[in-house]
Amino acid sequence: MDNFITLKVVTPGDDPEEPYNTHQPLQVVFNRSLQAVGGGANRDRFTLEYQDQELDLNRKIADYVAQFGWVDGAVLELTPRPEVI
């Protein structure tokens, strides 16, 4: 289980908390979180953030574990992008 970390994602709906393989890209977390709010069709309207910083979905989860010191229970946020009118 060394390659797994449990991440919680705060969303406008449910707040899924699941284990993720740290060798996967953050895109996996984003996709599961988006499914939890039913926003799959509007993926470009959301960002995944940590401490108000937008995360690069192509980076591996392990990269952010190293950068931010994430441990089990680290909280990310699925944030709707502000609408530009």
C-alpha positions in Angstrom: 0.0 0.0 0.0 3.1 2.3 -0.1 2.0 3.5 -3.6 -1.4 4.7 -2.4 -2.6 7.9 -0.8 -6.1 8.8 0.3 -7.2 12.1 -1.0 -10.4 14.0 -0.2 -11.8 16.3 -2.8 -14.2 19.1 -1.8 -16.7 19.6 -4.5 -20.0 21.5 -5.0 -21.7 18.2 -4.4 -20.4 15.1 -2.6 -16.9 15.1 -1.2 -15.3 11.9 -2.3 -12.4 10.5 -0.3 -10.7 7.6 -2.0 -7.3 5.9 -2.2 -5.3 6.7 -5.4 -2.2 5.2 -6.8 0.6 7.8 -6.6 2.0 6.7 -9.9 -1.2 7.9 -11.7 -1.6 11.4 -13.1 -3.7 13.8 -11.1 -6.2 13.6 -14.1 -7.5 10.4 -12.5 -8.5 12.3 -9.3 -10.1 15.0 -11.4 -12.1 12.6 -13.5 -13.5 10.7 -10.4 -14.3 14.0 -8.7 -16.1 15.3 -11.7 -18.2 12.1 -11.9 -19.2 12.7 -8.3 -20.8 16.0 -9.2 -22.1 14.9 -12.6 -20.0 17.5 -14.4 -18.3 15.1 -16.9 -19.7 17.1 -19.9 -18.4 20.4 -18.5 -14.9 19.4 -17.5 -13.4 22.6 -18.9 -15.5 24.5 -16.4 -13.7 23.0 -13.4 -10.1 23.1 -12.0 -8.5 20.9 -9.3 -6.8 23.0 -6.7 -4.8 22.7 -3.5 -4.6 25.7 -1.2 -6.0 28.0 -3.9 -3.4 26.9 -6.4 -4.5 25.3 -9.7 -2.9 21.9 -10.2 -1.5 20.4 -13.4 -3.6 17.4 -14.1 -0.8 15.8 -16.2 1.6 15.6 -13.3 1.8 12.4 -11.2 0.2 12.4 -7.8 3.6 11.4 -6.4 5.0 14.7 -7.7 2.6 16.6 -5.6 3.1 14.3 -2.6 6.8 15.3 -2.8 6.1 19.0 -3.5 3.5 19.7 -0.9 4.1 16.8 1.6 0.6 15.3 1.1 -0.4 12.6 3.5 -3.5 10.5 3.7 -6.5 12.7 4.0 -5.0 15.7 2.1 -7.8 17.9 0.9 -8.1 19.1 -2.7 -10.8 21.3 -4.2 -12.8 20.8 -7.4 -13.6 24.4 -8.2 -15.9 25.8 -10.9 -14.0 28.3 -13.1 -15.5 31.8 -13.0 -17.7 32.3 -16.0 -16.3 34.9 -18.4 -19.2 37.0 -19.9 
